[in-house]
Structure formats: C-alpha cells, structure tokens
Amino acid sequence: MQIDFKGKNLNTSGQVLTKGATLPPFELVNAAAKSISRADLTGKLTLISVVPDINTSVCSISTKHFNAEADKFPEVNFFTISTNTIADQKNWCAVEGVQRMQLLSDAAHQFGLAMGLYVPELGIDARSIWILDAEGQIIYQELIKVQTNEPNYQAALDFLKTR
C-alpha cells in the first residue's frame, strides 16, 4: 500500500489485509511486558487503532478520542498499536490519563509485517483502523493514506453501534 508521510510517498511492506480476512499470527507486548498474540485479541468485538508514533499529535489525538468513547461500548475491546516501546507507551498514558484504551507495542514489527502495514523506511506501522468480530475476522477497516490525517472516528463508532 502506498502512503503519504509528510509529503513523501512510501510503500508498506506488503499486501494489506482486507475485510473478510482473518487476523494473522503475530506477537505484541502490553504494558506489563506480557506477550500478546492473535488469540488475546479475539473472543469479543475488537477495535484496533494503529498509530505510527504515540508521541505525535495526530496519534495522541486519535488514541485519546477512542479512549473517551470506549466506555460507551463495554462489550468491545479497544486497543491502540504503535511501534513505540512499552516504556514510551506507559509514559504517554500516565501523562495523558488514558486508562480504558489498551496500548500494545509492535516494536518488533510482527503485527505491521503480518498486516502489510509496516513502513520499512520509517520503522513504523501505517495509521489504520480495524474492527474484528469475536473470531478474529476483519469486518471493518479504514486505511489512512495521508498519515497526518485523523481517521473517521464516527464511521468506526457507528459501525460498532450496528453490532
């Protein structure tokens, strides 16, 4: 997939998964330094917000926005995935007061590579929104081509309301 990152056209590492596909195997790390796999993101409806760097304005705004909405959807898991370290993510959460949205680190790039989102030139994953059903099938996606743009929060939240 081609993306625009601050006016520069870049490609992700592979073919991005599409709706209907099943979440592939990968490992992420949570704030407790526990390994998180595909199985940990299944079992109930799940929204995943992928951000390039939690310490940038759009990524921060995006994560705070979904965090503020998460309480309206107690039956849905909300995750933000970035390539930041867990230490960076914990520091950001402490400063920003984010508690409902769970941050997961893809510092090893497994998720980005498996999903076709990894941008090798920058060492980040491309901004995107994913909603999975309880079995881990992708039922919604938004691929943000211009990485400085925010996602369409309302479209993702409206989709959750129909489930």
LINFENPE-V735549 format. One record per pair of residues at least 24 apart in sequence whose C-alpha atoms are under 10 Angstrom apart, sorted by sequence separation. I is the first residue (numbers start at 1). J is the second residue. D is the distance in Angstrom with one decimal. If there is no record, write none. Layout:
# LINFENPE-V735549
((I & J & D) (I & J & D))
This chain:
# LINFENPE-V735549
((77 & 101 & 8.2) (78 & 102 & 6.4) (79 & 103 & 5.7) (80 & 104 & 6.2) (81 & 105 & 5.9) (82 & 106 & 5.7) (83 & 107 & 4.4) (84 & 108 & 9.7) (127 & 151 & 8.1) (128 & 152 & 10.0) (129 & 153 & 9.0) (77 & 102 & 8.5) (78 & 103 & 8.8) (79 & 104 & 7.0) (80 & 105 & 8.6) (81 & 106 & 6.6) (82 & 107 & 7.5) (83 & 108 & 7.6) (131 & 156 & 7.9) (54 & 80 & 8.9) (81 & 107 & 9.6) (83 & 109 & 6.9) (117 & 143 & 9.4) (130 & 156 & 8.5) (131 & 157 & 9.9) (54 & 81 & 8.8) (55 & 82 & 9.9) (82 & 109 & 9.2) (83 & 110 & 9.9) (129 & 156 & 7.8) (45 & 73 & 9.8) (53 & 81 & 9.2) (54 & 82 & 6.6) (83 & 111 & 9.4) (131 & 159 & 8.8) (46 & 75 & 8.8) (47 & 76 & 7.1) (48 & 77 & 8.3) (49 & 78 & 7.9) (50 & 79 & 8.4) (51 & 80 & 7.0) (52 & 81 & 8.4) (53 & 82 & 5.9) (54 & 83 & 8.4) (55 & 84 & 8.5) (64 & 93 & 9.5) (70 & 99 & 10.0) (71 & 100 & 7.5) (82 & 111 & 9.5) (83 & 112 & 8.7) (131 & 160 & 8.2) (45 & 75 & 7.1) (46 & 76 & 5.4) (47 & 77 & 6.1) (48 & 78 & 6.1) (49 & 79 & 6.2) (50 & 80 & 5.7) (51 & 81 & 6.2) (52 & 82 & 5.6) (53 & 83 & 6.6) (54 & 84 & 6.9) (63 & 93 & 9.8) (67 & 97 & 9.6) (68 & 98 & 8.5) (70 & 100 & 6.6) (71 & 101 & 9.6) (81 & 111 & 8.7) (82 & 112 & 9.1) (133 & 163 & 9.2) (44 & 75 & 7.2) (45 & 76 & 5.0) (46 & 77 & 4.5) (47 & 78 & 5.0) (48 & 79 & 4.8) (49 & 80 & 4.7) (50 & 81 & 4.8) (51 & 82 & 5.2) (52 & 83 & 6.6) (53 & 84 & 6.2) (54 & 85 & 9.8) (67 & 98 & 6.5) (68 & 99 & 9.5) (69 & 100 & 9.2) (70 & 101 & 7.1) (81 & 112 & 9.3) (44 & 76 & 6.5) (45 & 77 & 6.3) (46 & 78 & 6.0) (47 & 79 & 6.3) (48 & 80 & 5.7) (49 & 81 & 6.3) (50 & 82 & 6.0) (51 & 83 & 8.1) (52 & 84 & 8.2) (53 & 85 & 9.9) (60 & 92 & 8.6) (64 & 96 & 7.9) (66 & 98 & 9.8) (67 & 99 & 7.4) (68 & 100 & 8.0) (69 & 101 & 9.4) (43 & 76 & 9.9) (44 & 77 & 7.1) (45 & 78 & 9.0) (46 & 79 & 7.7) (47 & 80 & 8.5) (48 & 81 & 7.1) (49 & 82 & 8.7) (50 & 83 & 9.2) (51 & 84 & 9.5) (55 & 88 & 8.0) (60 & 93 & 9.7) (63 & 96 & 9.9) (64 & 97 & 8.8) (65 & 98 & 9.9) (67 & 100 & 5.7) (68 & 101 & 8.6) (43 & 77 & 9.4) (54 & 88 & 8.1) (55 & 89 & 8.4) (64 & 98 & 6.7) (66 & 100 & 8.9) (67 & 101 & 4.9) (42 & 77 & 9.0) (53 & 88 & 9.6) (54 & 89 & 7.0) (63 & 98 & 8.3) (64 & 99 & 9.6) (66 & 101 & 7.1) (67 & 102 & 8.7) (83 & 118 & 9.4) (41 & 77 & 7.9) (53 & 89 & 9.5) (55 & 91 & 9.7) (60 & 96 & 8.6) (64 & 100 & 9.6) (65 & 101 & 9.7) (41 & 78 & 9.5) (55 & 92 & 7.1) (64 & 101 & 8.1) (41 & 79 & 8.8) (54 & 92 & 7.4) (63 & 101 & 7.3) (54 & 93 & 9.5) (63 & 102 & 9.5) (84 & 123 & 10.0) (63 & 103 & 8.9) (83 & 123 & 7.7) (84 & 124 & 8.6) (83 & 124 & 5.8) (82 & 124 & 7.5) (83 & 125 & 6.7) (82 & 125 & 6.8) (81 & 125 & 8.6) (82 & 126 & 9.2) (82 & 127 & 9.0) (81 & 127 & 9.5) (81 & 128 & 9.8) (54 & 103 & 9.3) (80 & 129 & 9.3) (30 & 81 & 9.6) (79 & 130 & 9.9) (29 & 81 & 9.6) (33 & 85 & 10.0) (49 & 101 & 9.7) (28 & 81 & 8.5) (33 & 86 & 7.2) (48 & 101 & 9.7) (50 & 103 & 9.8) (78 & 131 & 9.4) (28 & 82 & 9.7) (31 & 85 & 9.2) (32 & 86 & 8.2) (33 & 87 & 9.5) (47 & 101 & 9.9) (48 & 102 & 9.6) (49 & 103 & 9.4) (50 & 104 & 9.6) (77 & 131 & 9.6) (28 & 83 & 9.6) (30 & 85 & 9.6) (31 & 86 & 5.5) (32 & 87 & 9.9) (48 & 103 & 9.7) (76 & 131 & 9.7) (77 & 132 & 9.6) (29 & 85 & 8.7) (30 & 86 & 6.7) (31 & 87 & 7.7) (48 & 104 & 9.9) (50 & 106 & 9.8) (76 & 132 & 9.8) (29 & 86 & 7.2) (31 & 88 & 9.8) (76 & 133 & 9.7) (31 & 89 & 7.5) (32 & 90 & 9.5) (76 & 134 & 9.6) (30 & 89 & 9.2) (31 & 90 & 6.4) (30 & 90 & 9.5) (50 & 111 & 9.9) (31 & 93 & 10.0) (50 & 112 & 9.0) (52 & 117 & 9.9) (62 & 127 & 10.0) (52 & 118 & 9.3) (50 & 117 & 9.0) (52 & 119 & 9.3) (36 & 104 & 8.1) (59 & 127 & 8.4) (35 & 104 & 9.4) (36 & 105 & 9.4) (58 & 127 & 9.8) (34 & 104 & 9.8) (35 & 105 & 9.6) (52 & 122 & 9.2) (31 & 102 & 8.3) (33 & 104 & 9.5) (52 & 123 & 8.8) (53 & 124 & 7.3) (30 & 102 & 7.9) (31 & 103 & 7.1) (32 & 104 & 10.0) (33 & 105 & 9.2) (52 & 124 & 5.2) (53 & 125 & 8.5) (30 & 103 & 6.5) (31 & 104 & 7.0) (38 & 111 & 9.4) (51 & 124 & 8.4) (52 & 125 & 5.2) (53 & 126 & 9.7) (29 & 103 & 8.8) (30 & 104 & 4.8) (31 & 105 & 8.2) (37 & 111 & 9.4) (50 & 124 & 9.9) (51 & 125 & 6.7) (52 & 126 & 5.8) (53 & 127 & 9.3) (28 & 103 & 9.9) (29 & 104 & 5.5) (30 & 105 & 6.3) (50 & 125 & 7.0) (51 & 126 & 6.6) (52 & 127 & 5.9) (28 & 104 & 6.1) (29 & 105 & 5.1) (30 & 106 & 9.4) (50 & 126 & 6.9) (51 & 127 & 4.7) (52 & 128 & 9.3) (27 & 104 & 9.8) (28 & 105 & 5.6) (29 & 106 & 6.9) (50 & 127 & 5.1) (51 & 128 & 7.0) (27 & 105 & 9.2) (28 & 106 & 5.3) (29 & 107 & 8.4) (49 & 127 & 7.5) (50 & 128 & 5.1) (51 & 129 & 8.9) (27 & 106 & 7.8) (28 & 107 & 7.9) (29 & 108 & 9.2) (49 & 128 & 6.1) (50 & 129 & 6.2) (26 & 106 & 9.4) (28 & 108 & 7.8) (48 & 128 & 8.2) (49 & 129 & 4.7) (50 & 130 & 8.1) (27 & 108 & 8.4) (28 & 109 & 8.5) (48 & 129 & 5.8) (49 & 130 & 6.5) (26 & 108 & 9.9) (27 & 109 & 8.9) (28 & 110 & 7.3) (47 & 129 & 7.3) (48 & 130 & 5.0) (49 & 131 & 8.8) (26 & 109 & 9.0) (27 & 110 & 6.2) (28 & 111 & 7.0) (47 & 130 & 5.7) (48 & 131 & 6.2) (26 & 110 & 5.4) (27 & 111 & 6.7) (46 & 130 & 8.1) (47 & 131 & 4.5) (48 & 132 & 8.1) (69 & 153 & 9.7) (73 & 157 & 9.1) (76 & 160 & 8.3) (25 & 110 & 8.6) (26 & 111 & 5.4) (46 & 131 & 5.5) (47 & 132 & 6.5) (72 & 157 & 9.7) (75 & 160 & 10.0) (25 & 111 & 8.0) (26 & 112 & 8.9) (45 & 131 & 7.2) (46 & 132 & 5.1) (47 & 133 & 9.2) (24 & 111 & 8.4) (26 & 113 & 8.8) (27 & 114 & 9.9) (45 & 132 & 5.8) (46 & 133 & 6.6) (62 & 149 & 9.9) (66 & 153 & 7.7) (70 & 157 & 9.5) (73 & 160 & 8.1) (76 & 163 & 9.9) (23 & 111 & 9.6) (26 & 114 & 6.8) (44 & 132 & 8.2) (45 & 133 & 4.8) (46 & 134 & 7.4) (59 & 147 & 9.6) (62 & 150 & 6.7) (65 & 153 & 7.9) (69 & 157 & 8.2) (73 & 161 & 8.4) (25 & 114 & 7.2) (26 & 115 & 9.2) (43 & 132 & 9.7) (44 & 133 & 6.4) (45 & 134 & 5.1) (46 & 135 & 9.9) (58 & 147 & 8.7) (59 & 148 & 8.8) (61 & 150 & 8.2) (62 & 151 & 7.5) (72 & 161 & 9.7) (24 & 114 & 6.2) (25 & 115 & 9.5) (42 & 132 & 7.7) (43 & 133 & 8.0) (44 & 134 & 4.0) (45 & 135 & 8.5) (46 & 136 & 8.3) (58 & 148 & 6.6) (59 & 149 & 9.6) (62 & 152 & 9.8) (66 & 156 & 9.8) (23 & 114 & 8.6) (24 & 115 & 7.3) (41 & 132 & 8.5) (42 & 133 & 7.4) (43 & 134 & 4.4) (44 & 135 & 7.5) (45 & 136 & 8.4) (46 & 137 & 10.0) (47 & 138 & 9.9) (57 & 148 & 9.0) (58 & 149 & 7.2) (59 & 150 & 8.0) (62 & 153 & 8.2) (66 & 157 & 8.8) (23 & 115 & 7.9) (41 & 133 & 9.7) (42 & 134 & 5.1) (43 & 135 & 6.2) (44 & 136 & 8.5) (45 & 137 & 9.8) (46 & 138 & 9.6) (49 & 141 & 9.9) (56 & 148 & 9.7) (58 & 150 & 6.3) (59 & 151 & 9.9) (41 & 134 & 8.4) (42 & 135 & 5.7) (43 & 136 & 7.8) (46 & 139 & 10.0) (47 & 140 & 9.0) (48 & 141 & 9.4) (49 & 142 & 9.6) (50 & 143 & 9.7) (57 & 150 & 10.0) (58 & 151 & 9.3) (41 & 135 & 9.1) (42 & 136 & 5.3) (45 & 139 & 9.7) (47 & 141 & 9.6) (41 & 136 & 7.2) (42 & 137 & 8.9) (52 & 147 & 8.2) (16 & 112 & 9.4) (39 & 135 & 8.9) (40 & 136 & 9.8) (51 & 147 & 8.9) (52 & 148 & 9.9) (16 & 113 & 9.3) (17 & 114 & 8.6) (18 & 115 & 9.3) (38 & 135 & 10.0) (39 & 136 & 8.1) (14 & 112 & 9.3) (15 & 113 & 9.4) (16 & 114 & 8.6) (17 & 115 & 5.8) (38 & 136 & 7.7) (13 & 112 & 8.2) (14 & 113 & 7.2) (15 & 114 & 9.2) (16 & 115 & 5.6) (17 & 116 & 6.7) (51 & 150 & 10.0) (12 & 112 & 8.8) (13 & 113 & 6.4) (14 & 114 & 8.4) (15 & 115 & 7.6) (16 & 116 & 4.3) (17 & 117 & 8.9) (12 & 113 & 8.6) (13 & 114 & 9.2) (14 & 115 & 7.9) (15 & 116 & 5.0) (16 & 117 & 6.3) (13 & 115 & 9.0) (14 & 116 & 4.4) (15 & 117 & 8.1) (16 & 118 & 9.5) (49 & 151 & 9.1) (12 & 115 & 9.7) (13 & 116 & 5.5) (14 & 117 & 7.1) (12 & 116 & 6.2) (13 & 117 & 6.4) (14 & 118 & 7.8) (11 & 116 & 9.7) (12 & 117 & 5.4) (13 & 118 & 5.3) (14 & 119 & 9.2) (11 & 117 & 8.9) (12 & 118 & 5.2) (13 & 119 & 5.9) (11 & 118 & 8.6) (12 & 119 & 4.5) (13 & 120 & 6.6) (11 & 119 & 6.4) (12 & 120 & 7.0) (13 & 121 & 9.6) (10 & 119 & 7.3) (11 & 120 & 8.2) (12 & 121 & 8.9) (23 & 132 & 8.1) (47 & 156 & 8.4) (10 & 120 & 9.0) (11 & 121 & 8.6) (12 & 122 & 10.0) (22 & 132 & 8.6) (47 & 157 & 9.3) (10 & 121 & 7.7) (19 & 130 & 9.1) (21 & 132 & 9.7) (22 & 133 & 9.5) (10 & 122 & 9.1) (12 & 124 & 9.4) (13 & 125 & 9.5) (18 & 130 & 9.8) (19 & 131 & 9.3) (20 & 132 & 9.5) (23 & 135 & 8.9) (24 & 136 & 8.7) (12 & 125 & 8.1) (19 & 132 & 9.3) (22 & 135 & 8.1) (23 & 136 & 5.5) (24 & 137 & 9.5) (47 & 160 & 8.5) (3 & 117 & 9.9) (12 & 126 & 7.5) (22 & 136 & 5.7) (23 & 137 & 6.0) (46 & 160 & 9.2) (1 & 116 & 7.8) (2 & 117 & 9.9) (11 & 126 & 9.5) (21 & 136 & 8.6) (22 & 137 & 4.2) (23 & 138 & 6.8) (45 & 160 & 8.4) (1 & 117 & 7.8) (3 & 119 & 9.0) (20 & 136 & 9.7) (21 & 137 & 5.7) (22 & 138 & 6.0) (1 & 118 & 9.8) (2 & 119 & 9.5) (5 & 122 & 9.4) (20 & 137 & 6.0) (21 & 138 & 5.6) (22 & 139 & 9.3) (1 & 119 & 9.5) (19 & 137 & 7.7) (20 & 138 & 5.3) (21 & 139 & 8.3) (45 & 163 & 8.4) (18 & 137 & 9.8) (19 & 138 & 5.0) (20 & 139 & 6.1) (18 & 138 & 7.1) (19 & 139 & 5.3) (20 & 140 & 8.6) (5 & 126 & 9.2) (17 & 138 & 8.4) (18 & 139 & 8.7) (19 & 140 & 6.1) (4 & 126 & 9.7) (18 & 140 & 8.6) (19 & 141 & 6.7) (3 & 126 & 7.7) (18 & 141 & 7.5) (19 & 142 & 10.0) (2 & 126 & 9.7) (3 & 127 & 9.3) (17 & 141 & 9.2) (18 & 142 & 9.9) (1 & 126 & 9.4) (16 & 143 & 9.0) (9 & 145 & 9.6) (9 & 146 & 9.2) (8 & 146 & 9.7) (7 & 146 & 8.4) (3 & 143 & 9.2) (4 & 144 & 9.1) (5 & 145 & 8.5) (6 & 146 & 7.9) (7 & 147 & 9.4) (3 & 144 & 7.7) (4 & 145 & 6.0) (5 & 146 & 6.3) (6 & 147 & 7.4) (7 & 148 & 9.4) (1 & 143 & 9.2) (3 & 145 & 4.6) (4 & 146 & 4.7) (5 & 147 & 5.4) (6 & 148 & 6.9) (2 & 145 & 7.0) (3 & 146 & 5.9) (4 & 147 & 6.0) (5 & 148 & 6.9) (1 & 145 & 8.4) (2 & 146 & 9.4) (3 & 147 & 6.9) (4 & 148 & 8.2) (5 & 149 & 9.8) (4 & 149 & 9.9))
